[in-house]
Amino acid sequence: MGNLKYKHALALYPYFGVNITGPMGIFPATGLEYIAVSMKDFVGKVTFLDLRNDKIYQNSKKLSAFISAEIDLLCISIVWGAQFDNVCDFISQLSPEVTTVVGGYKATQEVEYLFERCPNIDMIVRGEGEEIIQQIVKGIPYKDILGLSYRENGHIVHNEIHPLPDINSIRFPDRSLRRHDYYIAELGVRLNNRTFDTILSTRGCPFKCKFCTFSLNPLGQKRTYAERSVESVIEELKTITADIVLFSDDNFFTNPMRSEQICDLIIQNDIKKTFIVQARIDISRHPNILKKAEKAGFKIFLIGIESPHDRILKQLQKGITTQQIRDAFAVLTQYNFFLHGYFIYGNIGETEEEMLYIPKFAKEIKVDSITFQKLRLEKFSPLKEVIEATPGYYYKSIGGHVYSASFGPKELKRIRNQIRSEFYDLRQIISIVKKTWRNGFIRWKDLMVLLPNLPLLLYRLARRKRLKKKRNRV
């Protein structure tokens, strides 16, 4: 222990507050957990704090006191664009005397800004950081660590980009470092009584959808599709105690034979969980795998449909047609899966009538629920050139949402509300409740948790809506 450069490292997830919603409010801080386990054998001790749960340390003074007394290396994950200013304010108030390194998707995008905004940040890890953090804690000179930006003599030094690591060289998270369980929640209110977790069995995606940059890291590096060994995936699943597990893979069924093998091993090892997966419609061509997935506990399929129009699908390079979507759902609806579809509206050249066909099409193919998002650009998106070359179209620098002379924020908001009301009518809501009950996703004990918290959830939803209206008027 005496030869270790750092005796006590703190892995800190700095997000908290009732306004944190969606994945930011639900998902475990898996990216930071990969970092924590990567340095675990090279420091004296690792403490993991998720401020969403470790509420006592949401006070920056109390956290700084703990850091000053115990910690000699502070590692912070900055992942999300939402709450970014709040996170920067919080970090800038922490102990300046402790070596501080930050990383994560948003940190990689905002390197210069973070160094300026937070004088106490010493280093920023750019891109995937598992190998970089190991070199830091081992004491490798900063100038020799690829992918690292750091302060030196009053200047910021940016080393060359680090190559993407081999996925099978990366250890999976050590969940014994957690201090709390995770549950599905909204605005800080638990929605059920079952624990939730995520697992990543592949990185990257072989498809080339034009709207998607998931296979790119924030440096624009293309993460080629890479699979973890099936044995490693099953080994990790055995360490997960949560009731509900989401496979975070961009498409769990990219390699059908591998997916089938995972299903077989889940069944053979008697791993009893409810699984959620992201998928493409291609899986409908493999009924034998669908049967095994159903038996293995796969209950919810999150499927990228994107558009009910062939012209838009071609424009987005989705690689499917509306007839293929219809044929696929004719197969998928024969199983007891809960099918959730993703759609994009406000596409280039899309008319209001075409956008408003989304709820009708979704009901025709018998999707159980849908999410619909405005077309938006992310950094390195190949759509950027198309939009800039299309007269009448523009995008917001913050958020990347795409608008046109015909469909500005006000018009698209009205269309969004109409899509929602036409799909989520009373009949559809009843159908959703019946389906989730039938496939065992909702149980009596879940209702016993939700019902007492329902008034608080409704209050926070109403309050959030009022604050949003107030901000829009300013």
Residue pairs with C-beta under 8 A, 6 or more apart in sequence:
1 7
1 44
4 42
4 43
4 44
4 137
5 43
5 137
5 138
5 139
6 43
6 44
6 72
6 73
6 99
6 137
7 43
7 44
7 45
7 72
8 43
8 44
8 45
8 46
8 47
8 70
8 71
8 72
8 73
9 36
9 39
9 43
9 45
9 46
9 47
9 71
9 72
9 73
9 74
9 75
9 137
10 46
10 47
10 48
10 49
10 67
10 70
10 71
10 73
10 74
10 75
11 32
11 33
11 35
11 36
11 46
11 47
11 48
11 49
11 75
11 77
11 177
12 32
12 49
12 51
12 74
12 75
12 76
12 77
13 29
13 32
13 49
13 50
13 51
13 52
13 76
13 77
14 51
14 76
14 77
14 78
14 87
14 90
14 91
15 24
15 51
15 52
15 80
15 83
15 87
16 51
16 52
16 55
16 58
17 83
17 86
17 188
18 187
18 188
18 460
19 83
19 187
19 464
20 52
20 82
20 83
20 187
20 188
21 186
21 187
24 79
24 80
24 82
24 83
25 52
25 185
25 186
25 187
25 188
26 182
26 184
26 185
26 196
27 182
27 198
27 246
28 50
28 178
28 182
28 196
28 197
28 198
29 50
29 77
29 79
30 173
30 198
30 200
30 248
31 77
31 79
31 104
31 105
32 48
32 75
32 77
32 104
33 48
33 173
33 174
33 175
33 177
33 178
34 130
34 170
34 171
34 172
34 173
35 75
35 77
35 103
35 129
35 130
35 133
36 46
36 48
36 75
36 173
36 174
36 177
37 171
37 172
37 173
37 174
37 177
38 129
38 130
38 131
38 133
38 134
38 170
38 171
39 46
39 75
39 133
39 134
39 136
39 137
40 46
40 174
40 177
42 134
42 137
42 138
43 73
43 137
46 177
47 70
47 71
47 177
48 177
48 178
48 179
49 57
49 63
49 179
50 178
50 179
50 180
51 57
51 58
53 179
53 180
54 179
54 180
56 62
57 63
57 66
60 90
60 93
60 94
61 93
63 94
64 93
64 94
64 95
67 74
67 94
67 95
67 98
68 95
68 97
68 98
71 95
71 98
72 98
72 99
73 98
73 99
73 101
73 137
74 94
74 95
74 98
74 99
74 100
74 101
75 101
75 102
75 103
75 133
76 91
76 100
76 101
76 102
76 103
77 102
77 103
77 104
77 107
78 84
78 87
78 91
78 102
78 103
78 104
78 105
78 106
78 107
78 110
78 114
79 104
79 105
79 106
79 107
80 105
80 106
81 106
81 399
84 106
84 110
88 114
88 117
88 118
91 100
91 102
91 118
91 120
91 121
92 117
92 118
92 119
92 120
94 100
94 120
95 120
96 119
96 120
99 122
99 123
100 120
100 121
100 122
100 123
101 121
101 122
101 123
101 124
101 125
101 133
101 136
102 114
102 118
102 121
102 123
102 124
102 125
103 124
103 125
103 126
103 129
103 132
103 133
105 217
105 218
106 218
107 114
107 124
107 125
107 126
108 124
108 125
108 126
108 127
108 217
108 218
108 219
109 218
109 379
111 124
111 126
111 149
111 156
111 158
112 156
114 121
114 124
115 121
115 124
115 149
115 151
115 156
122 150
122 151
123 136
123 142
123 148
123 149
123 150
123 151
124 148
124 149
124 150
125 132
125 133
125 136
125 147
125 148
126 147
126 148
126 149
126 158
126 161
126 162
126 218
126 219
127 147
127 161
127 162
127 164
127 217
127 218
127 219
127 221
128 162
128 164
128 165
128 217
129 147
130 165
130 170
130 171
131 162
131 165
131 169
132 145
132 146
132 147
132 148
132 162
135 144
135 145
136 142
136 145
136 148
142 148
142 150
142 152
142 157
142 159
143 157
143 159
145 159
145 162
146 159
146 160
146 161
146 162
146 163
147 159
147 160
147 161
147 162
148 159
148 162
149 156
149 157
149 158
149 159
150 156
150 157
151 157
161 219
161 221
164 217
164 221
164 223
164 224
166 226
167 202
167 203
167 226
167 227
167 228
168 228
168 229
168 232
172 199
172 232
172 235
172 236
172 239
173 236
175 197
175 239
175 240
175 241
181 195
181 241
181 242
182 195
182 196
182 197
182 242
183 190
183 191
183 192
183 193
183 194
183 195
183 196
184 190
184 191
184 192
184 194
184 196
184 244
185 191
186 457
187 457
187 460
187 461
187 464
188 460
189 453
189 456
189 457
189 460
190 449
190 450
190 453
191 446
191 449
191 450
192 442
192 443
192 446
192 449
192 450
193 443
193 445
193 446
193 448
193 449
194 242
194 243
194 244
194 274
194 443
194 446
195 241
195 242
195 243
195 244
196 242
196 243
196 244
196 245
196 246
197 240
197 241
197 242
197 244
197 245
197 246
198 245
198 246
198 247
198 248
199 233
199 236
199 237
199 240
199 245
199 246
199 247
199 248
200 228
200 247
200 248
200 249
201 227
201 228
201 233
201 247
201 249
201 252
201 262
202 225
202 226
202 227
202 228
202 249
202 250
202 252
202 254
203 223
203 225
203 226
204 215
204 222
204 223
204 224
204 225
204 226
204 250
205 212
205 214
205 215
205 223
205 225
205 250
205 251
205 254
206 224
206 225
206 254
207 215
207 251
207 280
207 319
208 317
208 319
209 304
209 306
209 316
209 317
209 318
209 319
210 315
210 316
210 317
210 381
210 382
210 383
210 386
211 306
211 316
211 344
211 375
211 381
211 383
213 378
213 379
213 380
213 381
214 250
215 222
215 223
215 225
215 250
216 222
216 223
216 380
217 223
218 379
220 379
220 380
225 254
227 255
227 258
230 258
230 261
230 262
230 265
233 262
234 262
234 265
234 266
234 269
234 271
237 245
237 266
237 269
237 271
237 273
238 269
238 271
240 273
242 273
243 273
243 274
244 273
244 274
244 275
244 276
245 273
245 274
245 275
245 276
246 275
246 276
246 277
247 275
247 276
247 277
247 278
248 278
249 277
249 278
250 278
251 278
251 279
251 280
252 259
252 277
252 278
252 279
253 259
253 277
253 279
253 280
253 282
253 283
253 286
253 289
256 283
256 286
256 289
259 283
259 289
259 293
260 286
260 288
260 289
260 292
262 296
263 289
263 292
263 293
263 295
263 296
263 298
264 292
266 296
266 297
267 292
267 295
267 296
271 296
271 297
272 297
273 297
274 297
274 299
274 300
274 440
274 441
275 293
275 296
275 297
275 298
275 299
275 300
276 298
276 299
276 300
276 301
276 302
277 293
277 298
277 300
277 301
277 302
278 301
278 302
278 303
278 304
279 301
279 302
279 303
280 303
280 304
280 320
281 303
281 305
281 320
281 324
281 325
281 328
281 329
281 332
282 328
283 289
283 290
283 332
284 290
284 327
284 328
284 329
284 331
284 332
287 331
290 331
290 332
290 335
290 337
291 335
294 335
294 336
294 337
298 337
299 336
299 337
299 338
299 439
299 440
299 441
300 337
300 338
300 340
300 441
301 332
301 337
301 338
301 339
301 340
302 340
302 342
303 332
303 339
303 340
303 341
303 342
303 367
304 318
304 341
304 342
305 325
305 341
305 342
305 343
305 362
305 367
306 312
306 313
306 316
306 318
306 342
306 343
306 344
307 313
307 316
307 318
307 343
307 344
307 347
307 358
308 322
308 325
308 343
308 354
308 357
308 358
308 361
308 362
309 322
309 350
309 354
309 357
310 321
310 322
311 349
312 344
312 347
312 350
312 354
313 320
313 321
313 322
315 347
315 348
315 349
316 344
316 347
322 361
325 365
326 364
326 365
329 339
329 365
329 366
329 367
330 365
332 339
333 339
333 365
333 366
336 438
336 439
337 439
338 368
338 369
338 435
338 436
338 439
338 441
339 366
339 367
339 368
339 369
340 367
340 368
340 369
340 370
340 371
341 362
341 365
341 367
341 369
341 370
341 371
342 370
342 371
342 372
342 373
343 358
343 362
343 370
343 371
343 372
343 373
344 372
344 373
344 374
344 375
345 355
345 358
345 372
345 373
345 374
345 375
345 412
345 415
345 416
345 419
346 355
346 374
346 375
346 402
346 403
346 404
346 407
346 412
346 415
347 375
348 375
348 386
348 387
348 390
348 393
348 402
348 404
349 390
352 407
352 411
352 415
355 415
355 419
356 415
356 418
356 419
356 422
358 370
358 372
358 419
358 423
359 370
359 419
359 422
359 423
360 422
362 370
362 423
363 423
363 428
368 431
368 432
368 435
369 432
370 423
372 416
372 419
372 420
374 401
374 402
374 412
374 416
375 383
375 401
375 402
376 395
376 399
376 400
376 401
376 402
377 383
377 384
377 387
377 395
377 400
377 402
378 400
381 400
383 402
384 395
387 393
387 394
387 395
387 402
392 404
392 405
392 406
393 402
393 403
393 404
393 405
394 402
394 403
394 404
395 401
395 402
395 403
396 403
401 409
403 409
403 412
407 415
433 442
436 442
